Amino acid sequence: MDNILIDQNGFPSPAFRVLDEDGNILDQDWMIEDEKLLDFYQWMIKIRIADDKLNKLQRVGRMGTYASVYGQEACQVGAGKALTKSDWLVPTFRESGMMWCFGVPLENIYLYWKGNELGSKMPEDINCLPIAIPVGSHLPHATGIAWANKLKQTKSAVLCSFGDGASSTGDFHAALNFAGVIKTPVVFLCQNNQYAISTSRTDQTSSATIAQKGFAYGMKSVLVDGNDVVAMYQACKTALGYARENYAPVLIEAQTYRLGEHTTSDNSKLYRDTKEVDKYILKDPLTRVKKYLVSKKIWAEDKEDIFRDMVKEDIEEISDRVLNTPKLTGSNMFDMIYSELTPNLETQKKQFLIDN
């Protein structure tokens, strides 16, 4: 009997990589042009600066609880830049950078984390759902949008991003099972940052990888180095292209690491060793790209200093506008849910206005 059993640890081969930690090209066939990589690097810098500003604003009580993307910038940029204008992005709470890359204004993102629902009102030409806070709840929505695209026969794919903790939810099973059965053009992107809040990845699943879970649902899977922006871009671009052309789902596991806290209400020192964090700091996604660009004489410290100062100035202007945006009135809880109010809600709104 043993000779017909396949050990799950036999899959997969090492994660797909293009650039190593020292900025060396591992696979020239997948390497992108230097100009595009420079753009990616600048986006990663912008995201890190915007992320740091949000954290600082929260610490002084000017923003709500925030989920940092520190350490996951390669996932954010690689995925965000792989999407086309006709695609859909279905994000969870750790996709601020991805949303920004895709075209959601940073002002919207700041407004959202300030607690202003205007931040969830997406521009008309951006196919992005509002941020989903409940873990895993948005995955079935992504499958549904992809099914609609298939029924309309549009060449549009859906990218649904989530953390490793979501892979232990019932919604993960329902979404992937449904997508596999009806063949929907959706790419499920798991940003495996090794911790679901304080639960380590090894404590929530005994699977050797999350990527291999896709095989059980009849879909193709990819395991990728989530700290390699080039590999992330190529993996997502390839998966999205496959989903569009074949009306079929793909599961990507991006192996990365959350260098910061789960959210600004977290204290990760209670459940992970600082030596572990230090080890992953050496895998910083920005460092490997910078090393490559500097070695090619495309980038230098003086250029970076000037660029960072420009970005900080822009972000200061955006944060000032957001912080000075008037609060919404209570009646907006009626106006921002449905396009047309039901009779019961209309009555409730009138009563609310009378009482307030």
N, C-alpha and C positions, 0 to 999 in steps of 0.2 A: 504493500500500500504506500509506503514512504516514497517510492520512486516516482509516483505521479503527483506528489505534492510539491508546490512551488513556494519556497520561503519568500514572504513579502520583502524581506531585507535584500533579496536579489534585485529589486527595483528601487530606485532607478540608478543610472550611472550618475556620476557627479553632476552637480547643478551646472546649467549652461552659463558660461562666462565668456566675456570678450576682453575685458581689462582686468588685470589683477590688482592687488592692493598697492603695488609700486608703479602703477600706470603703464605696465607692459602689455602689449597686444598679444593675446593668446590665440586668437583666430582671426587672421586678416580678412577672410571671406565675409565675416559679419561686421567688420569695422565700418563705421560711418565716416563721412567726410569731416575734416577738421573744423570747418566753419559751423557745421551743425552741432558738433560736440562742444564748441565754444558757446554756442547759444544755450545748449543744455546746462553747461556749467554756470552760466550767468543766471539762468532760471533757478538753479539750486541755491545760489547765493541769495537771490531775492527771497526765496521761500524761507531760508534759514533766518534772514534778518526780520522778515514779517512775522515769523513764528516767535522769535525772541521778543519782539515788541508786544505781541499779544500776551505772552507770558508775564511780562513786566507790568502791563496794564492790569492784568488780573490780580497780581500781587498787591497792587495799590488800590484795589476795589473798584476799578473802572471798567472791568469786563467780567463776564460770568465765568463759570468753570470751563476750562479750555483743554482740549486734547491735542498735545503737541505732536508735530511730525518730525521732530529732531532725530536725526539718524536715518530717516526713511525718505530723504529727498530724492534718491535715485528712483525709488518706486513711484513717487509722485510725478516726477518729470518724465520718466520713461513711458509711463502709462498715459499721462495727459497729452503728451506730444504724439502718441501713436494713434489717437482718435482723429477721425475726420469730422467735418462740419455736420454731416448727416447722421453721425453716430449718437448714441445716448450714453450718458454717464449716470450711474445710480450709486451714489456715495454713502458711506457711513460717516462717523464723526471724525475720522483721522484722514481726511482727504482734502484738507484746505489747499495744499499746494497743487494737487491734481486738478481740483476745480478751477483754480486760478489759471493754470496752464491751458485748460480746455476753453477758457474764455469767460468764466464767471468773474466779474470785477472783484478786486480785493476789497473794495468798499462794502460790497454785499456780504462777504465773508466776515468782515469785522462787525458789521451790523448784526449778523446772526449771533455771534458770540457775545455781543453786548446785550442780547435778549430782545432785539428789535426784529419782529417778523418780516419787516421789509427786506431783510437780508435773504429771506427764502423766496422772494419774488425774482425769478430768473429773467434775464433779457429774452425777448421773443425769439431771437435767433440762436439761443443756446439750449440744446436738449439735455438738460440736467435736472434731476429731481432734487428736492430739498434734502438736507442732511438728515439721515436716519440715526436716531440715538439708540433705540432698542436693538440689542445685538441679534443680527441675523434676520430681522423682520423685513428688510428691503430686498432680500434675495428672490422671493416669489414675485415681487413687483417687477424685477428685472426680467424674469422669465416671461411674465405677462406682456411686457412691452415688446420683447423680442418675438413673441408669438403673434402679436398684432402686426409687427413689421413683416413677418412671414406671410400672414394672410393677405396683406396689402401688396406683397411681392416687391417690397422696397429693398434695395441693396444697402441696408443699414444694420449695423451691429450694436449690441448693448454691452458696455463694460460695467460690471458690478464688482466693486471693491469692498473687501471686508477683512477683519482680523482673524487670526487662527482660532480664537475662542468661538467664533460663529460657526465653525465647522462641527461643533458639538451640539448644535441646536437642531430642533425638528424642522425649522424653516430651511436650513441648509439641505437636509434630505429631501424635503418636498420640492424645493426649487430645482435641484439637480436631477432628481428623478423625473420630474415633469419635463424638464428641458431635454433630457436624454430620450424620453419616450416620443415626444412630439417633434423633436429636432428643431430647436429654436436657435437663432443666431445670437447667442449670448456668450460672453467670455466672463467667467467667474475668476476674479483675481484675489487670491488670498495673500495678504501681506502678513506673512508669518514672522512677527517680531519677537517670538519666543515666549511671550507672556500674555495670557488673557486676564487682564488686571494683575492679580497676584498669583494666578495659577500658571505654572510652567507648562510648556508644550508637552513635556513627557508625562505630566500628571493628568492630562485631559484626553490623550489618545495613545494607544499602543502601536498605531501604524508607524512604519518607518518614515513615511512622508505623508503630507496631506495631499500632495499631487496624485498619488496612486489611488486615492479615493474616487477619482473621476472614472477610473476603469469600470468600477462597479455600476456606474450609471450609463455606460456605453458611450463615453465621450473621450476625446483625446485629452492628454494632460501634458503639462510642461513643468519642469522644475528649474528654476532660474535663480542666479545670485542676485538678490534684491538690492544689493549695494553697488551693483554695476549698472550704471545708467544706460550704457550701450546695449548690454544684454537685455535689460528690461524693455527698452524701446523695441528691439528686434523681436523679442518674444511676444510682446503685446501686439505689435504691428502684424506679425505673422498670424497670430491667433485670431485677431479681428478680421483679417483678410480671409482666412479660412471660414470663419463664421458667416461672413457676408456671402461668399460665393457658394457655400454648400448648405446654408441654412442649418447649421449644426453647432452645438455648444462645445466649449473648451474650458478646462480648468487649469489655471496657472497657480503654482505656489511660488511666491517670491520669498526667499529666505533672507531676512533682514534682522534688524535689532532696534528696539526702542531705547535710545540713549537717555531720554528724559523720563519723566513720570508718566504713568498711565493717563492721568489728567492732573490739573493743578490742585486737586483735592487728595492726591495720592502721596505716599511716602514709600518709594521702592526700596529704601534701605532696610525695611522690615522683612523683605522676602527675597532679596537677591544680593549677592556679594559684590562689593565695589571692585574686586579684582576681575570679576566677570565683565563688568561694564568697561573697565580699563582695556580688557582684551579686545572688545568690540570697537572701542574708540580708534584702535589701530586700523580698523576696517572702514573708517569713516568714508562714506560715498563721495564726499567732495574732494578728499585728499588724493584719491587715485586719479581723478580726472585732472586735477591741478598739476600733479606730477607729470602727466602725459603732455599737457599743454605747455608747461614750462620747458620740458625737454625738447619740444618742437619749436621753441622760441615764439610761440603764438601768444603767450601770456607771461606776465611778470608781476612782481609785488607792487610796483608803482601803479600799474594799470588796475590791479585789484583794489588798491586803496582808493583810487579815484572813483572806480565803479561802486564800491561799497558806500562811499559818501553820497553819491548821487541817489542810490537806492534808499538810504536812510532818510534823505531829505524828502523824497517822494512819499515814503511810508509815513513820515511825520505829518505831511499834509493830509493824507488819507485818514489817518487816525484822528486828527483834529476835527475833520469834517464829521466823522462818525460820532465822536464824543459830544459834538454840539448838535447832533440831529435830535429834534424834539421827540419825546416819547409818544408812542401811539396811545390813542384814547381807548378806553375799555370796550367801546362798541366795535372795535376792529376784530374782536374775537368772533363776531358774527360775520363780518364782511370778508374775512380772509380764509374762510373754510370752504364755502360753496360758491359757485358762480351765480346761482339763484337760491335765495333763502326759501326753506320750506315754510308753510303757513305757521307751524309751531314756533320756529325760530324767529319769524317775523314778529310774532306776538311777544316773544321774550325780549327781542331787541327794543321794541317800543316801550315795554315795561322798564327795561334797564335804563333807557334814556330819561324816562320820567323820574325814576328813583335816583338818578345820578346827575 
